[in-house]
């Protein structure tokens, strides 16, 4: 697989080199590179660029070559799954860049359980009710920065700085088909794993929310394999700060007269700080300029 990726990448880089490029001007005045047909290869002021991660494609075709069973394509935008990555060129060698990510996971796990009321009236009943576990997980990220570019011919070096903001929430909710009552102080309840308490059952597991901010500096390279289409990669060093809010659990218990909701504080909130090298735009990406 690694050999195939290396071969594909090598072919992508070598084929365009066989074409004849015509540099116009000098590096100091803003070099313009055109192919033998006179078509400009590099982006200019006013151009917009979007990018995609090439690794899923290479893995997919590599698995085909390896005859991998159940091979499937799972594409993603740059940086993270469902992240939009783009640039706007102020000059041919200067661009503003941004990243925007929305990741929401909402999932319901439904289970049948015997209907306590029907069983009370008829022990031979097959009537059932439904218990539901409802996951809600949301993550958002917005990044903005600027990059400077330089180089000769089709090869361009990238020097960039970015700032980013992050926000997210996580909660699990439960609804039950059998209710507490004077005649049923221990209603039948599905054990989803973690929702059965010592004296009752969980209604909400609130993991709280988080807010984060970060800054980073990045370097990378891009090689234009054809006019306005480039393959590249980046690596960077960043600092991130994250704050998590208070978390709690809401439990339903029988208080001797009725079902009662009790809130228990699980954590007062946490703080996180990390720094180090990171790869914000995938190990191998392709940029399209318009």
HELIX and SHEET records of a PDB file:
HELIX    1   1 UNK A    2  UNK A   17  1                                  16    
HELIX    2   2 UNK A   55  UNK A   65  1                                  11    
HELIX    3   3 UNK A  116  UNK A  121  1                                   6    
SHEET    1   A 2 UNK A  22  UNK A  24  0                                        
SHEET    2   A 2 UNK A  32  UNK A  34 -1                                        
SHEET    1   B11 UNK A 259  UNK A 267  0                                        
SHEET    2   B11 UNK A 247  UNK A 254 -1                                        
SHEET    3   B11 UNK A 200  UNK A 226 -1                                        
SHEET    4   B11 UNK A 155  UNK A 175 -1                                        
SHEET    5   B11 UNK A 128  UNK A 152 -1                                        
SHEET    6   B11 UNK A  94  UNK A 114 -1                                        
SHEET    7   B11 UNK A  83  UNK A  91 -1                                        
SHEET    8   B11 UNK A  48  UNK A  53 -1                                        
SHEET    9   B11 UNK A 285  UNK A 289 -1                                        
SHEET   10   B11 UNK A 229  UNK A 244 -1                                        
SHEET   11   B11 UNK A 270  UNK A 278 -1                                        
END                                                                             
